[in-house]
Structure formats: C-alpha cells, structure tokens
C-alpha cells in the first residue's frame, strides 16, 4: 500500500530495522492516521473471519488466529503512543483526540460481537467435553478472553449495548482531554524567578538548568518547572521560604481554575464510569475495577488501606512534630506549613550525614544507569546491555540499547529517554513497542521514560536519590517485559492484573541500596572518587527516614481514588466549585485529613486515574508492595543480588508474564501466599 503521493507508510508492514524498531526517522504523524484506519479495518475483517469459520473451533483457528490479528493496529498504536506521551505536538494531540473515541468503538465492536463470543464458547465447550486438550497457557488465554467479553457487556440488551458504546467513546475522549490539560497546566504553572537571590540553596548546575529553561520559554530569569506530583523535588533546596510557598502553591492549585481547569472533566468522567458500572452489574466503578485484579473486591481493598492508614498517620505526625521543632528554632512564632516540610526534612537528613545536595555529585545519571541499574540486571539475570547509536529513537534524547543473554544471544532492546521536556507528560513509565511472543517469533522492545531535570549543555545530569529509585523502579517494569517468555503476545510481560503489575518494579528498587553495587555506581562525577563510606552507610542506615510521610501521601491518594469511585453518582459534587470540599470530606471520613501532607496527587492532576489505566486501582502500588516486601525477604534469605536467586525469580515470576494466573505463579515461586508482615515491618508497623 502506498501513502502520500507514493511515499511508503512504514507502519503498514513489519519494520525491517533491528528488533522491528519503528522507523522513527521516516515516520511522520500523518502516517499514523492511515495506520490506525487501516489497522482497525484489517482487524475487523480478521476477527469476523474467525467468527464465521464453519470448522470446529480449535486453538489454531480461534485463539492463535485472534493473537495473529490486528498487527498493523498494534504496531501503529505502540509506535505512536510512546512518541505522543514522550514528545507531543499539536498534531499528535489532535490525532489522540480524534482517534481515542474511534478506538473505543473499535474495542466495543470486538467485545460486543456475539458471533465471536460464541466461537470462544464453542472452544470452551469442546475442552469441557474432552474433544480437545488445551495446555496451561491456552486454557488461561481462553478464560481471560471469555471474561473480557462478560466485562465488556456481551450479555446486555441491544439498547444497553448502544448506551455502553456511547459511554466508552465519551470516556476515551475525556481521558485524552484530561491528559492534554494537565501537561499544558503543568507547563503553565512553572514558577518564574527574577531575582537570583531567591535561588539561594540551589546548586550552580540547577541554576543553569533553570536559566536555560527560561531562555527556551523566551523569557529572562530562572524558570522552575513542576513535576506531576504534589511534592516538588526542588523544595528541599530552596532556602527562600516565600519561593517555597510559591512553588508548592503552584503545584497544588493546578487544574482548579483558568484555561487548564480539569474539574468538569473529572465530574463528567466519574458520572459516566458510575453509569457504566451499573450497566455491567457492578455496584460502582471501584467494584468493576477490583473484579479485574487480584483484590477481587473493594472490601479487600478497603481492609488493606484501613489496616495501614492509622499507623502510618501516627508515624507521619511524629515526623511532623520533629520537623516543626526544627522550624520553630529558626522561625519562632511562625506556623510550620506544608511547603516547609521538605526543606527541614533535608536538613534533618543532613544532620544524620545524609545531605541531599552532598549526594547529588555522586549520582550522575550515566554512571547510575550503567553501573547501577544495568549492573544489577547483569548480576541477577546474566543479561548485558550494548548501546546501538545507529538506531533512532522517538526523540533526540532517546537511546537504544541491545540486550543480550549470558550466552551472547540477542534478547531484545530497551529505549532509554530520561529527561523532562515541555512536550512530555509527567511522571515516569515503561511501555512495550514490541511484545515478546513465541507465536509470532517477536523479541521484546521496551522503553524507559522518566522526567529527570535536563542538565545545561556540557553539564552532567545529577540525580536526587528519589530519581535513582525511580530509575530502578521503571527498569523493573522493563525487565518484566524483556524477560517475558510466553507464547501469546497479549499475555506478554506486564500484561497482568493492574494490582500485580507494580510488583516486579517495586522489587527492583531494592538493588539501589545494595552496598557493593552502591559503592560502584555512586562515584563523584568530576573527581572519580567513590562516595565516602560514611555517606553511603548513613544513606542506608537512614533509609526509613520519612517513610511515614511518603507512605501516607500515597495512601491518601489511594483513598481519594476509592472514594471518588465508590460514591454514588447522585452524591458526587454537582458543580466544580465543590470538588475541593469533596476531597477534604473524603479524607476526613477515612480519618486521614492532615493538611501538612496532601495526597501525592490531588484530583485535578491525578493522571493515574483520569488519564491512565489506574482508575479505582491506584491502590495497586500498596497491594503490590505486600508481594514486593515478601519477595525482598526471600531474596535476602537466599543470597541477595545473586545469579542463582535472580534466575529463580526470572523463571518463576518474570518469564510467565500474564500467561498463567499470576497469584498461582506467585505462590508456586514463593511456596506460600505473600506475608503482609514484611510490609508492616518495612513501614515500621511491626
């Protein structure tokens, strides 16, 4: 097929580049439209052919045929989504806005296709009757497909199916619009500083980066950009209290007014989610979400949050009292505020020999990546990483690394894109450009996208300790994709329940603290001297410092998410002016209203639940951490950062992806269900 006056569209056939990496050098945004249109049309024909097949249903003509379908669409979506989320532009925003509802309707055309559902039921019936035998992966895939149809509304009346189609299309539109608003709102909320004296406490490198950001924005001075969380990484360094207040206030007021107000999008989304849940037979959207995860019910989610929250609040109050005392020593008669917390926490850490600014010169990005993140993966799994500079990523900052097995055989590739830009959505994430699959003989290609401050030209990229943990965390997702060893592409890597998918990434964070590894990657960027032993030991010894506040802010965000999605539609705010009051009321009802520590995400910039796949599932991070803490205990009891333990974890958990029931895989690997006591001990709640 030809495109645009004879130019071939690289999305309409498999890429001939190494690892089937999309030809980003030739790919244009205009190609994406054709790829989506052609891809959807092709898959409809392919799936209708499966449904109409007069031969008895088999694995080959039903499950495998389905897995082979939609390759043009999948190739286009994978190539486009990562580029759009990491480096958007008006045309990419327009494509997303136009095609999100179309893609929702396409999904509905599959899940509401009675003939296709009947074909799957026929296959299940033949298995039940003993006419055919399915192996473990085939059985699980068939079960999951049937469940998707049930959750997708196949049993609804025709009128209800029509309404469901309308709801899904509108929700897709709202999600896209929310994402675009928060990216634009985050950029608009950047704080401009005219007087350099206000920047006291910032390093020369940070000042240069802020000045470069202002210059890029066409203005004089220094521009402090925001990240998508409530807390801002610059706050621990700013000695000027008024500037701290400006930065913090800019953060927590995003989306509450003006052209980037997201409140009506939130209310419209919540109403439609509640309506859809009722159509599908669920009490509320949270029940619909939990049913698709390991938690199964909102009762189980609520019980976990209620068990953790009181103790975490008490720890947080103790931390607050200690910091307030320090604050009052400097500011007698003043009131300790939320924007003071990080600054005084950093001073407390420094007194314990853990000075955040003293750490940064030893945490240069390249060294952390190669001698930390990559080195840990090599020690555990035997894999090695080799940069391929001739391969073009989706932005100029993106770098492609080939991943090889211990034997030297090629395993796949990872694309690293570490630095923030105004065109990039907030946060950090992993995606798959190519899913591993034995059926299609595809090797995995995954991405690692972060929002670390971009250094000024010629300067090193120095990370905070939180940045280091983020890099290890996202690479845990990458490993889940890279080490997948499954037959079907739809079950590859991270294609697991939402409250399981964070588990491998959280386990990978533990290696940032490994003493031998830390000694190797924490090296001064200018002198080459290793981090002083005393500083390394203090970092490890004080790793639980601030754990109350950190756990509390994520737990309260989980509670907000649950409250928004369990509240009946008629009890939700009727106007945008009531959104903030609803937030406060929700946290008070949970017994966790504590203004000094706001939720990690407030409603108006809560991208996880209004622009991503975590609606009513943000609890997943804590649920996954139960398994994470339990697994870390296993690692420590069995050799730690060791090749043999890594191989057991790889083969038992990472390799199976979502090809089998994940909790069965966990209990087979661990020998028992996860023990929550390890998480309670980690938090300090023995």
C-alpha positions in Angstrom: 0.0 0.0 0.0 1.2 3.5 -0.8 0.8 6.7 1.1 1.1 10.4 0.4 1.9 10.7 -3.2 3.9 7.5 -3.4 5.8 7.5 -0.1 5.5 4.1 1.6 3.9 4.2 5.0 6.3 2.3 7.4 3.5 1.3 9.7 1.7 -0.8 7.2 4.2 -3.6 7.3 6.6 -5.0 9.8 9.7 -2.9 10.3 12.8 -4.3 8.7 15.0 -2.5 11.3 16.8 -4.3 14.1 14.3 -5.6 16.7 11.4 -4.3 14.5 12.1 -0.9 15.9 9.7 1.6 14.2 11.4 3.6 11.6 11.1 6.9 13.5 13.5 8.7 11.2 11.0 8.2 8.3 7.7 8.0 10.4 5.5 11.1 10.3 2.4 11.9 12.3 0.5 11.8 9.1 1.4 8.1 8.7 -0.3 7.4 12.0 -3.8 8.2 10.8 -3.6 5.8 7.9 -2.0 3.1 10.1 -4.9 3.4 12.6 -7.6 3.4 9.9 -6.1 0.5 8.0 -5.3 -1.4 11.2 -8.8 -1.2 12.6 -10.4 -2.2 9.3 -8.0 -5.1 8.9 -8.6 -6.5 12.4 -12.4 -6.3 12.0 -12.1 -8.5 8.8 -9.7 -10.9 10.6 -11.9 -11.4 13.6 -15.0 -11.7 11.5 -13.3 -14.4 9.6 -12.6 -16.3 12.8 -16.2 -15.9 13.9 -17.6 -17.1 10.6 -15.3 -20.2 10.3 -17.6 -23.2 9.8 -14.9 -25.7 11.0 -14.9 -26.8 14.7 -13.2 -24.3 16.9 -9.6 -25.1 17.7 -6.7 -23.4 19.4 -5.2 -22.7 15.9 -8.2 -21.3 14.2 -9.6 -19.4 17.1 -7.0 -18.4 19.8 -3.9 -18.3 17.7 -5.8 -16.7 14.8 -7.0 -14.0 17.2 -3.5 -13.4 18.5 -2.2 -13.0 14.9 -4.9 -10.4 14.1 -4.5 -6.7 14.4 -0.8 -6.5 13.9 -1.0 -3.3 11.8 -3.1 -1.6 14.5 -0.9 -2.8 17.3 2.3 -1.7 15.5 0.8 1.7 14.9 -0.5 2.2 18.5 2.7 1.1 20.1 4.9 3.4 17.9 2.5 6.3 18.2 1.6 6.2 21.9 5.2 6.2 23.2 6.1 9.1 20.9 3.0 11.1 21.7 3.3 10.7 25.5 7.0 11.5 25.5 7.1 14.3 22.9 3.7 15.6 21.9 2.8 18.3 19.5 -0.5 19.8 18.3 -0.9 17.3 15.5 -0.3 14.3 17.9 -2.7 15.8 20.4 -5.3 16.1 17.5 -4.7 12.5 16.5 -5.2 11.3 20.0 -8.4 13.4 20.5 -9.8 12.2 17.2 -8.9 8.5 17.5 -9.5 7.8 21.1 -13.3 7.5 20.7 -12.8 5.6 17.4 -10.5 3.1 19.2 -13.1 2.7 22.0 -15.7 2.0 19.4 -13.4 -0.5 17.7 -12.9 -2.3 21.0 -16.6 -2.4 21.6 -17.1 -3.8 18.1 -15.0 -6.8 19.2 -16.3 -7.3 22.7 -19.9 -6.9 21.7 -19.6 -9.3 18.7 -21.9 -12.2 19.6 -20.6 -14.5 16.8 -17.0 -14.1 18.1 -18.1 -14.7 21.7 -20.0 -17.9 20.5 -16.8 -19.1 18.8 -14.9 -18.8 22.1 -17.7 -20.6 23.9 -17.6 -23.4 21.4 -13.9 -23.8 22.0 -14.5 -23.9 25.8 -17.3 -26.4 25.3 -15.1 -28.7 23.3 -12.5 -28.6 26.0 -15.0 -29.3 28.7 -16.4 -32.3 26.7 -12.9 -33.7 26.3 -12.9 -33.3 22.5 -9.7 -31.3 22.6 -7.0 -30.6 25.2 -5.6 -27.2 25.9 -2.3 -26.6 27.8 -2.0 -24.2 30.7 -1.3 -21.0 28.6 -4.1 -21.8 26.2 -6.6 -22.5 29.0 -5.8 -19.2 30.7 -6.0 -17.2 27.5 -9.4 -18.7 26.7 -10.6 -18.0 30.2 -9.4 -14.4 30.0 -11.0 -13.8 26.6 -14.3 -15.0 27.8 -14.1 -12.9 30.9 -13.3 -9.8 28.7 -16.5 -10.3 26.8 -18.5 -10.6 30.0 -16.9 -7.4 31.4 -17.3 -5.8 28.0 -21.1 -6.1 28.0 -21.8 -9.0 25.7 -24.8 -10.1 27.8 -26.5 -6.7 27.8 -29.7 -5.9 25.8 -29.2 -4.1 22.5 -30.3 -0.8 23.9 -27.8 -1.1 26.8 -25.1 -2.1 24.3 -25.7 1.1 22.4 -25.5 3.1 25.5 -22.3 1.3 26.6 -20.7 2.2 23.2 -21.6 5.9 23.8 -20.2 5.9 27.3 -16.9 4.2 26.3 -16.3 6.6 23.4 -17.0 9.6 25.6 -14.8 8.3 28.4 -11.9 7.9 25.9 -12.4 11.5 24.8 -12.4 12.8 28.3 -9.3 10.8 29.3 -7.4 12.3 26.3 -8.6 15.8 27.1 -7.6 15.5 30.8 -4.1 14.4 29.8 -3.7 17.3 27.5 -4.9 19.7 30.1 -2.5 18.5 32.8 0.5 18.7 30.6 -0.4 22.2 29.5 -1.3 23.1 33.1 1.9 21.8 34.5 3.9 23.9 32.0 1.8 27.0 32.6 2.3 26.6 36.4 6.1 26.8 36.2 7.4 29.5 38.6 9.5 32.3 37.1 12.1 33.8 39.4 13.5 37.3 38.5 15.9 37.8 41.5 18.8 35.3 41.7 19.0 35.9 45.4 15.8 34.0 45.8 17.5 30.9 44.5 19.8 30.6 47.4 20.4 26.9 48.2 20.3 25.8 44.6 23.5 24.3 43.0 25.2 26.1 40.1 24.0 23.2 37.8 20.4 23.6 39.0 20.5 27.4 38.4 22.0 26.9 34.9 19.2 24.4 34.1 16.5 26.8 35.3 18.0 29.7 33.4 18.1 27.5 30.2 14.5 26.6 30.7 13.5 30.2 31.0 15.5 31.0 27.8 13.7 28.2 26.0 10.4 29.7 27.1 11.5 33.1 25.6 11.9 35.0 28.9 14.6 36.3 31.2 15.3 34.9 34.7 15.0 31.4 36.0 12.1 29.1 35.4 11.3 26.3 38.0 9.3 23.6 36.2 6.9 21.3 38.0 6.7 17.6 38.1 3.2 15.9 38.2 3.3 15.0 41.9 2.1 17.3 44.7 5.6 17.5 46.2 8.3 19.1 44.1 12.0 17.9 44.0 13.3 21.5 44.3 11.7 22.2 47.6 14.4 20.6 49.8 17.0 23.0 48.4 15.2 26.3 48.4 16.2 28.4 51.4 13.8 31.3 50.5 10.6 30.4 52.3 8.4 32.7 50.1 9.7 31.0 47.0 9.0 27.6 48.5 5.4 28.7 49.1 5.1 29.9 45.5 6.3 26.6 44.1 4.2 24.5 46.4 1.1 26.6 45.8 1.6 26.5 42.1 1.7 22.7 42.4 -1.4 22.1 44.4 -3.6 24.6 42.6 -3.1 23.1 39.2 -6.4 22.4 37.4 -8.5 24.4 39.8 -9.2 27.4 37.5 -8.4 29.1 34.2 -7.9 27.6 30.8 -6.5 24.3 32.2 -9.2 23.7 34.7 -9.8 19.9 34.8 -12.7 19.8 37.4 -15.6 19.4 34.9 -13.7 16.7 33.1 -13.3 14.9 36.4 -17.0 15.1 37.2 -18.1 14.1 33.7 -15.8 11.1 33.9 -17.0 9.9 37.3 -20.6 10.1 36.3 -20.0 8.0 33.2 -17.9 5.5 35.0 -20.6 5.0 37.6 -23.3 4.6 34.9 -21.2 2.0 33.0 -20.6 0.0 36.2 -24.3 -0.2 36.9 -25.0 -1.2 33.3 -22.5 -4.1 33.7 -24.0 -5.2 37.0 -21.5 -3.7 39.5 -22.3 -1.5 42.5 -19.8 1.1 41.4 -16.7 1.6 39.3 -14.4 0.6 42.1 -16.1 -2.8 42.2 -15.7 -3.1 38.5 -12.0 -2.3 38.7 -11.3 -4.6 41.7 -13.1 -7.5 40.0 -10.4 -7.4 37.3 -7.5 -7.6 39.8 -6.0 -9.8 42.4 -8.0 -7.9 45.1 -11.3 -9.1 43.6 -13.5 -6.8 45.9 -13.5 -3.3 47.2 -14.0 -4.8 50.7 -10.5 -6.3 50.4 -9.0 -3.0 49.1 -10.7 -1.0 51.9 -9.5 -3.5 54.5 -5.9 -3.2 53.4 -6.0 0.6 53.4 -7.8 0.8 56.8 -5.1 -1.6 58.3 -2.2 0.5 57.2 -3.5 4.1 57.4 -3.8 4.7 61.2 -0.3 3.6 62.0 1.2 5.5 59.0 -0.7 8.6 60.2 0.8 8.3 63.6 4.3 7.9 62.2 3.7 10.9 60.0 2.5 13.0 62.9 5.7 12.1 64.8 7.8 13.1 61.8 5.9 16.4 61.6 6.5 17.2 65.3 10.2 16.7 64.9 10.4 18.9 61.8 8.1 21.6 63.4 10.5 21.8 66.3 13.4 22.5 63.9 11.3 25.0 62.0 10.4 26.9 65.2 14.1 27.2 66.2 14.6 29.2 63.0 11.1 30.9 62.9 9.8 31.4 66.5 6.1 32.3 66.5 5.6 31.3 62.9 3.4 28.4 61.6 5.0 25.3 60.1 3.5 24.8 56.7 3.4 22.1 54.0 6.0 23.9 51.9 8.4 23.9 54.8 8.4 20.1 55.2 10.9 19.0 52.5 13.4 21.8 53.4 13.5 20.8 57.1 13.4 17.1 56.3 16.5 17.6 54.1 18.2 19.5 57.0 17.3 16.6 59.4 18.8 14.1 56.9 21.9 16.2 56.6 22.4 16.1 60.4 22.2 12.4 60.1 25.0 12.6 57.5 22.6 12.3 54.5 22.7 15.7 52.8 20.7 15.6 49.5 23.0 18.1 47.9 26.0 16.2 49.1 24.6 13.1 47.5 23.9 14.5 44.0 27.5 14.9 42.8 27.9 11.1 43.3 24.7 10.3 41.4 25.5 11.1 37.8 22.8 9.6 35.5 25.1 7.7 33.2 27.0 6.0 36.0 23.8 5.1 37.8 22.3 3.7 34.7 25.3 1.6 33.6 27.0 0.7 36.9 23.8 0.6 38.9 20.6 -0.3 37.0 22.2 -2.3 34.2 24.8 -3.9 36.5 22.1 -5.2 38.9 20.3 -6.8 36.0 23.5 -8.5 34.9 24.3 -9.8 38.3 20.8 -11.2 38.7 19.9 -12.4 35.2 23.1 -12.6 33.3 21.9 -10.1 30.6 24.1 -7.3 29.3 23.4 -4.0 27.6 25.0 -2.6 24.4 24.2 0.8 23.0 23.2 0.9 19.4 23.8 4.6 18.4 22.9 3.9 14.8 19.3 3.1 15.8 17.0 6.1 16.0 14.6 6.5 18.9 11.4 8.5 19.1 13.2 11.7 20.3 16.7 13.0 20.1 17.2 12.2 23.8 16.1 8.5 23.4 18.9 6.0 23.2 18.6 2.4 22.1 20.4 -0.5 23.9 20.5 -4.1 22.7 20.0 -6.6 25.4 21.9 -9.9 25.2 21.7 -13.1 27.1 24.6 -14.5 29.1 25.3 -16.8 26.1 25.7 -13.7 23.8 22.4 -14.3 22.0 20.3 -11.2 21.4 17.3 -11.0 23.8 15.7 -7.7 22.7 16.1 -3.9 23.2 15.4 -1.1 25.6 14.9 2.5 24.7 16.1 5.0 27.4 14.5 8.5 27.5 15.4 10.1 30.8 15.0 13.9 30.6 12.0 16.2 31.1 10.7 18.4 28.3 7.7 20.6 28.0 6.2 18.2 25.4 6.4 15.2 27.7 3.7 14.1 30.1 4.5 14.0 33.8 5.8 11.0 35.7 7.8 8.0 34.7 6.7 4.9 32.8 7.6 1.9 30.8 5.9 0.8 27.6 6.3 -2.0 25.1 7.0 -1.2 21.5 7.1 -4.9 20.5 5.7 -7.6 22.8 7.7 -10.8 23.2 5.9 -13.8 21.7 6.9 -17.3 20.6 3.8 -17.5 18.4 4.9 -14.5 16.3 8.6 -15.1 17.0 8.9 -11.5 18.3 11.7 -10.3 20.6 10.7 -7.6 23.2 11.4 -3.9 22.7 10.6 -1.8 25.8 11.0 1.8 26.8 12.1 3.6 30.0 10.8 7.1 30.1 11.5 9.5 33.1 11.3 13.2 33.8 14.7 13.9 35.3 15.9 17.5 35.1 17.8 18.0 31.9 21.2 19.5 32.5 22.6 22.6 30.8 24.7 21.9 27.8 28.0 20.3 28.8 26.9 19.8 32.4 26.4 16.4 34.0 23.0 15.1 34.8 23.0 14.8 38.6 20.1 12.8 40.2 18.4 13.0 43.5 18.1 9.8 45.5 14.4 9.7 44.6 15.4 9.9 40.9 17.7 6.9 41.4 14.8 4.9 43.0 12.6 5.9 40.1 15.1 4.7 37.5 15.4 1.3 39.3 11.6 1.1 39.6 10.9 1.7 35.9 13.6 -0.6 34.9 11.9 -3.3 36.9 8.9 -2.9 34.5 11.4 -3.1 31.6 12.8 -6.4 33.0 9.2 -7.7 33.2 8.9 -7.1 29.5 12.4 -8.1 28.4 12.4 -11.4 30.3 9.0 -12.4 29.2 9.0 -16.0 27.8 5.4 -16.6 26.7 3.6 -17.9 23.7 0.9 -15.4 23.1 1.6 -11.7 22.6 -1.4 -10.5 24.5 -0.1 -12.2 27.7 3.4 -10.9 27.4 5.4 -9.2 30.1 3.4 -6.6 32.0 0.0 -7.9 30.7 -1.0 -8.8 34.2 -3.7 -7.5 36.6 -3.3 -3.9 37.5 -2.6 -4.7 41.2 0.1 -7.1 40.2 2.0 -5.1 37.5 3.8 -2.9 40.0 5.2 -5.8 42.0 8.3 -6.7 39.9 9.2 -3.0 39.5 9.0 -2.4 43.2 11.2 -5.5 43.9 13.8 -4.0 41.6 14.1 -0.9 43.7 15.8 -2.9 46.5 19.0 -3.2 44.4 19.6 0.6 44.5 20.6 0.0 48.2 22.9 -2.9 47.6 26.2 -2.0 49.4 28.5 -3.4 46.7 26.5 -2.0 43.8 26.2 1.4 45.5 29.9 1.6 46.0 30.4 1.1 42.3 27.8 3.4 40.8 28.0 6.3 43.4 31.1 8.0 42.1 31.8 11.7 42.0 31.2 12.9 38.5 34.2 15.3 38.5 36.9 13.6 40.6 36.0 10.0 40.1 36.2 9.4 43.8 33.7 6.9 45.3 31.0 8.2 47.6 32.6 8.3 51.1 31.9 5.2 53.1 30.4 7.2 55.9 27.9 8.9 53.5 27.0 5.5 51.9 26.5 3.9 55.3 24.4 6.9 56.5 22.2 6.7 53.4 21.5 3.0 54.0 21.1 3.4 57.8 18.5 6.2 57.3 16.5 4.6 54.5 13.4 4.6 56.6 13.6 8.3 57.3 10.5 10.0 56.0 8.8 6.7 55.3 5.7 7.7 57.2 5.1 10.8 55.1 6.0 9.1 51.9 3.6 6.2 52.6 0.9 8.5 53.9 0.8 10.7 50.9 0.4 7.7 48.5 -2.1 6.0 50.8 -4.3 9.1 51.0 -4.2 9.3 47.2 -5.4 5.7 47.1 -8.2 6.6 49.5 -9.2 9.6 47.3 -9.3 7.3 44.3 -11.5 4.8 46.1 -13.9 7.4 47.4 -14.4 9.1 44.1 -15.2 5.7 42.5 -17.4 4.2 45.3 -19.6 7.3 45.7 -23.0 7.0 44.0 -23.4 9.4 41.1 -26.1 11.3 42.8 -23.8 12.0 45.8 -20.9 13.3 43.7 -20.3 17.1 43.6 -22.9 18.8 41.4 -20.6 21.7 40.5 -16.9 22.2 40.0 -16.8 24.5 43.0 -17.5 21.5 45.3 -14.6 19.4 44.1 -12.1 20.6 46.7 -14.6 20.3 49.5 -15.3 16.7 48.5 -11.6 15.9 48.7 -11.4 17.2 52.2 -14.6 15.5 53.3 -13.3 12.2 51.8 -10.1 12.3 53.7 -11.9 13.3 56.9 -14.2 10.3 56.6 -11.2 8.0 56.2 -9.7 9.7 59.3 -6.6 10.9 57.5 -7.1 14.6 56.9 -3.7 16.1 57.7 -3.1 19.4 55.7 0.7 19.3 56.3 0.8 16.2 54.0 -1.5 16.4 51.0 -2.1 13.3 48.8 0.6 12.6 46.3 -1.9 13.6 43.6 -4.8 15.9 44.1 -7.9 15.2 42.0 -7.3 17.9 39.4 -3.9 16.5 38.3 -4.4 12.8 39.2 -3.3 11.5 35.8 -3.2 7.9 37.0 -6.9 7.7 37.5 -8.2 10.2 35.0 -5.8 9.9 32.1 -4.4 6.4 32.5 -5.4 2.9 33.4 -5.4 3.2 37.2 -9.0 4.4 37.8 -10.1 2.9 41.2 -6.8 0.9 41.0 -4.2 3.3 42.4 -4.3 1.0 45.5 -2.3 -1.3 43.3 1.0 0.2 44.5 0.3 -0.8 48.1 -1.2 -4.1 47.2 1.8 -5.0 45.0 4.1 -3.8 47.8 2.8 -6.7 50.0 4.3 -9.1 47.5 7.3 -6.9 46.9 8.3 -6.9 50.6 7.7 -10.6 50.9 9.9 -11.3 47.9 12.6 -9.0 49.1 12.7 -11.0 52.3 13.1 -14.1 50.2 16.0 -12.6 48.2 17.7 -11.6 51.4 17.3 -15.1 52.8 18.7 -16.6 49.7 21.8 -14.7 48.7 20.6 -11.3 47.8 22.0 -9.9 44.5 22.9 -13.3 43.3 22.8 -15.0 39.9 21.0 -18.2 41.2 18.3 -16.3 43.1 17.8 -14.0 40.1 17.3 -16.9 37.8 14.7 -18.4 40.1 12.8 -15.1 40.2 13.2 -14.7 36.4 11.8 -18.1 35.6 9.2 -18.3 38.3 7.7 -14.8 38.0 9.1 -12.5 35.3 9.1 -15.0 32.5 5.5 -16.1 32.8 4.1 -12.6 32.3 0.3 -12.9 32.3 0.2 -16.3 30.6 -1.0 -18.0 33.7 -2.9 -16.9 36.8 -0.4 -14.6 38.5 -1.2 -15.4 42.1 -0.8 -19.1 41.4 2.6 -18.3 39.8 3.5 -16.3 42.9 2.6 -19.0 45.3 4.4 -21.6 43.2 7.5 -19.4 43.2 7.3 -18.5 46.9 5.8 -21.7 48.2 3.1 -19.8 50.1 0.8 -16.7 49.9 2.5 -13.4 50.5 3.1 -12.5 54.1 1.9 -8.9 54.9 4.1 -8.9 58.0 7.1 -8.0 55.8 5.4 -4.8 54.5 4.3 -3.8 58.0 7.8 -4.2 59.3 9.1 -2.1 56.3 6.8 0.7 57.2 7.6 0.5 60.9 4.3 -1.1 61.9 5.5 -4.3 63.5 
